Amino acid sequence: MAWYRHWIKLTFAALEIQLSASSLSNTANLLDTVLVPQVFNAHRFAIDMMPYPTIQQRVDWCNQQPAFEKAHPD
C-alpha cells in the first residue's frame, strides 16, 4: 500500500497542476479513459482526493457521460 500511495500521490500531484492550468473541454479524451479507473482505485484504497480537486471534478464529469457509465470499473 505504501508503494501504491506514493506513486498515485506523485502522479496525481503532477496531473493536478497540468489540468488546473488548462481549460477542460466538454469532450472526453484519452487522459479521461485512464484517469477514471485510477481515481476509482484511489477511492478504493482510501486516497484522500482533497488535494486534487480538478482531477476529481473531471472524473465526476466523466462518470456522468453515457460511455463512461457503461464502462464504469465497478
Secondary structure, DSSP 8 states (H G I E B T S, - for coil): -HHHHHHHHHHHHHHHHHHHHS---SS--HHHHHHHHHHHHHHHTT---TT-HHHHHHHHHHTTSHHHHHT---
